[in-house]
Every structure is written in structure tokens, then in C-alpha cells.
Amino acid sequence: MSISAAHADAFASEALAADAVWAIRDADGFPTSTNASGETAMPFWSTENRARRVIENVDAYRGFEPVRLELEAFVGRWLPGLERDGLLVGLNWSGKRAIGYDMQPKDVRARLAARRAKSG
């Protein structure tokens, strides 16, 4: 399993354990990034430490602050909004270039539901 796959896999279990996910924001709002295929994603992390590491290690995100989102709000409002806007969800991006897996919002919702059912 690649590092990106491991981070993406950890997203659901860590988010469910904390009942929250983390975004980052600066004065201009929440960042997005467009990949080589022209798809745009908004990144989210399953722990505050993961979000802080990206802020500290990625020049483009210096000056951003982590923002805690309750899991209920993420699933009920953020994922439908991202889907409506045609954005992907970046899962636990990491490293100097903030890379990782991007998924459709409906697939993130399904992954969270499956992990909840498995652990519950």
C-alpha cells in the first residue's frame, strides 16, 4: 500500500474516532487545487496534526489555520456542497507537495458509512 493509500485509508477511521475532520483556511477562504487532469479538489484531514503538518511543510499553505468541522456537518453539508460544485475531496494530503488521494464526495460518504457500520 502506498503512503497516499495508507493516509486515505486512515481518513475514515480517524474521522469517525474524533467525530470531526479538519480543513484549512486563510483570509481568502478554503483552498482548492487542480490536478493535471483538470479535476479540482478541496483538501481535508482526519486529525488536526495532519492539517498542521501540511501548513508547516507546504509553502503554498503557509499562513493558513486549521478549522475543525464536526463530522455531521461535513457529511450533511460539506459533502453535498462539494458534489454540487463539482469538486473532489482530497483525503489527508501530505508531504512537501501536499499530495494524496482525491475522491468523489459520494464515495467519501460511502467510505465513512461502511467504516461506521464495520466498527459499530
ABEGO torsion letter per residue (X at the ends): XBAAAAAAAAAAAAAAAAGBBBBBBBAAEBBBBBBAAGBBBBBBBABAAAAAAAAAABAAABGBBBBBBBAAAAAAAAAAAAAAAGBBBBBGBBEAAGBEBBBBAAAAAAAAAAAAAAAX
